[in-house]
């Protein structure tokens, strides 16, 4: 069983790596870097993070403000793949990291209807096929040839009809010279106060003959009552949401459950209700308003950061914390995985 060494509550001002973690020279570069959840995780685990690729200019500015990267490419990953002017050290990476946008594989909604169709991942961005981005990222792996590549995605990519995509992913990675292990991991098992299941395709370059990984985490759960800010009593729910909240009971997991129980009709109002005696549910960038069971308000910034293991002093600029954190792999989650890779694959 792997030890969990990285706390969910921490501060950027304390620097990297996490206390008692050895700094080493393993180099990482990221794609789809967003706010830098993964970037922070690698740095907490002692890696040298070189920067990454991000399509959204406003989010890239937030990334630069918080991380001061050596390299950042504010462009579509397809444009990055066509570059012939990349720094030489990007062709000598220990790890390439990528979390291609994955809403078409989410378990929420009628996901299959979105496969093969173009959409705006975020308002103002270009139309693109999100189910293709995994394979575009595989092209990036082929171009840079890192010793290890990590491809993170939602649980739904290995379930149901999406298994055909997963098999194509494995086939494509094998063709370009990588052995792949697939892990379904839960942030809650790493001492993070969030039930966030994610799939990690961990790819080892065949000619490096790196050993297989053993990734098993079993940290005790961190319940929401361990992080709730009871001093914050400001009501943030709308009048209608407050009316629903007043009718809540312990079995309700969402506003939709309240409507179904009290009005006897199905509702798509899936905004979660967060119970103090349970681990918080997965934070998503598009979940809308959440509500605490104990208080008539949504999560505040402190609670959002701790649930997402983001540093409490992170500067979100003009971007909503719930959006950026919901889009990110929790830093402590990546830190735990990256620490095991350093030990097991690179003998650090």
N, C-alpha and C positions, 0 to 999 in steps of 0.2 A: 504494500500500500504506500503510495507516494505521500510525503509530508506536504502540508500547505504552510507556506512560509510568509505569505504576503497579506497584510491586513487590508480590510475593505475601507478603513478610514486612514487617510494620509494627506500630506501636504506637498505641493510642488516646491515650496520654499525650503524644504528639507533636503532637496536634491536627490540624485541617483547614485548608486543603486540603493535598494532597501538595506537597512542596517543588517550587518552580519552576512551580506551577500558579496561575494568576490567580484570585482570588476574584471572583465577579460576583454580580449580583442576580437571576439566574434562580431561580424558585421551583418546588419539587417537593413533591408530596404523594403518599403511598403507600397502597396497599391490600394486604391480606394481608401485613402487614409483618414478621411472624415476629420473628426476632432482629435484623433490620435489615441484612442483607447488602446489599440494594439501597440502603438509606438511607445506609450508609457509603460506598458507591460514588459516589453523587451528591456527597456532601460532600467526598470526596477530589478530585473533579473540579471543585470550586469552587462548587457550587450551594448555595442556601439550602434546606435540607430542613425542611419545616414539621411533619412527623409523619405519622400515618396511622391506619388501621383494622386492628384485630386482634381476632379472636374469642376466642382463648384467653387467659384472665385471667393465668395463671401466666407465659406467654411475654410478655404485655404488660408485666408487672412487670420482667422481665429487660430488655426494650426500654427502658423508662423509666429504669432504673438506668444503662444504658450510653449513652443518647442524649439524655436530658432534652428531649423533644420539646415544641414549642410547643402542638401539638394532638394528642391521642390519643383515639380512640373505641374502647372495648372492647366490641364488639358485632358481630353478624352484619352482613355487608355489605348485606343486604337492609334491615335496620333503618336503616342509615346512609343508604341511598338514599331512604328515606321522610322523612328529617329536613327541617324547614323552618327550622331555627335555626342553620344553618352559618355560620361566619365569612365575611365578604364576600370575603376574599382567596382563599378556596378556589374562588371563581368566576372568578379571574383568574390561573390557574396557567400556567406555561410548560410543565411536564410533569406528567402524572398517570401513576403507575407501578402496575402490578399483575401479580402472578404467581398467578393462581387455582390452588388445589390441583388436581393433574393426574394423580393415580394411575390414573384410569380410561383415560388415554391412554398410560400407560407401556408400553414394549415388553416388560416383564416379565410373565409369566403370561398368562392368558386374558382380556385386557383387554375384549374386546367383551361378555363376559358381565356386566360391571359397568355398562355403559351403560344409563342410564335407571333405575337402581336407587338407593335411598337407602342410605347407609352412614355409619358413624362414621369421620370422617377420622382422629381421634385419640380414644383412650379417654376417656370423660367428656364428649365434645362431642355436640351434637345430631345427629340423623339429617339428612342432606342429600344431594341429587343433585350429585355433584362435576362431572359433565359439563355441568350447567347454570350453574355458577359463572362460566364465561367470559362467558356472555350477561348474567348479573347485573352483572359488571364493565363490560360495554358499556353497561348502563343508567347506571352511575356516570359513564362518559365523557360520555354524553348529558346528564346532569344538570349536571356541572361545566364542560363544554366547554373543556378545556385546549387550548393551542396544539398540543401534541404529547402523544399518549398512547402508552405502551408496554405491550404485553401479552406477557408471557414465558410459555413453556410447554415441555413436553418435546418431543423430536424426533418422538415417535409421533403427534402431532396432525396432522402433514402426510403421514403414511404410510398406505398400505393403505385400509381402510374408513373410517378417521378423516378422510380427505380430504373427505368430505361435510360433516363438522363445520367443517373449515377454510374451505370455500367459504361456508358459512352465516355464519361469522365475518366474512369479507370483505364479504359482502352486507350484513350488519347494520351494519358500520362505514361502508360507503358510504352507506347510507340516512341515517345521522345526521350525514353531512357530512365524512367523513374519507377522504383518499387513504392507501393502505396499501402499505408495502413489507414483504416477509417475508424475514428473514435466518435461515439456519441457521449458528450460530456455535459454535466450540469454544473453551472456556477455555484449552486447551493452546496454541492459536495466539496467545494474548495473554501468554505467559510465565508462566502459572499451572500448577503441577505437578499437574494433574488433567485427565483426558480427560472433559470434561463438555460434551456437545453440547446446545444449547438453541435453541429457535425464538423469534425476536423479531418480533412484529407491531409495526412502528413506524408510527404513524398521525399524519398531518399534517392539521390542520384546513384544509379547502379554501379558505375565505375568507382565510386568512393567506398563501396562495401561497408557502409555504416550499419551498426547493429539495429535490430528491431527495437521499437520502443515498448515499454510497459507503462501504461498510464491508467492508474486507478486512484481515485481520491475519495476519501470518506471522512471529511471534517464534519463535526457536529453542526446541525442547522442553526443559523442566526435568525431568530424570529423578529418580526417587525417591532414588537414591543421593546426590543433591545436598542432600537434606533429612533423610535418615534419622538418627535419634538413636542412634548405636551405643553410647552410654554406658548406655542403658536396656536392661538384660539380664534384667529381671524377667519370668518366664514367666507369661503371663496366659491361656493356652489351657487348656481343660478336659483331663482325662485322655484322653478320646476324641479331641478335636481334636488333642492332641499326638501321639497314635498315628497319626492320619492325616497330620499334618505331617511326621512322620519318614519317610513313604513318598513324599514329594513328588518331582517331577522338574521340569525347566525348562519343559516344555510345559504343566504344570498351571496353569490360570487360577483355579481354585476348588477347594474341598473336594469338590464333586461330581465334578470331573474325576479326582481321586485315587480316589474310590470306583468310578467307572466303569472306570478302568484296572486297579485292583488286585482288585476284587471282581466285575467283569464284570456290573454292574447299574447301571441309570440311577438317579440320585439328584437330588432337588430341593434338595440342600445346596449352594446357589449362592454361599455366602459367599466373597468374593474372596481370592485370594492375591496379595500385592503384590510384584512383582519389582523389584529395585533398578535393573536396566538398562532400565527402561521408565517411562513416565509413569504415575502412579497412576490406577486406574480411577475412574469416577464414584462419589463418596460419596453414599449414599442414606440417608434417615432410618430406613428399616426394614431395612437390610441385615444386621443382626445382627453377629456377630463376623467381623472380617477378620483375616488373618494375614500377617505379613511372611514373605517367602521366606527371608530371611537369619537371622531371629531368631524364636523360638517365642512370639511375643506379638502383640497387636493394636496398632494405631496408638495412640500416646500423645497427650496434649493438644497438645503442641508440633507434632507432625506433622499432626494433624487441622487445626489452625489454618492451617498453611502450605499444605497441600493445598487448603483452602477459601479461602485468602487472607484469613482472619479475623485481626484483630489478636491478637497473642500474649497481650496483657494484658486481653482481653475477659473480663468477669465473667459466667459462665454461670449463677450462682446454683445452684438445684437442678435445672436442666435439663441433660441429658447433652449434652456438646459435639457428639458424633457426630449426635445428633438435630437440633440447631439448625443445624449447618453443612450437614448433608445436606439440610435443607429450604430452604437459602438459595441465591440466586444469589451466586457469589463476588463480594465487593466490588470487587476489581480488574477483574473482567469488566465490571460495570456502569460502573465509572469510565472504562474505555477507550471504551465505547459512548457514555456521556454526554458525554465530552470531545469526541468527534467531532460529536455533535449540537450542542453549544454552538458549535463552530467553523463547521460547514457550514450549519446551519439559522438560527442566531442571530448569526453573524458576531462571536463573542466572541474 
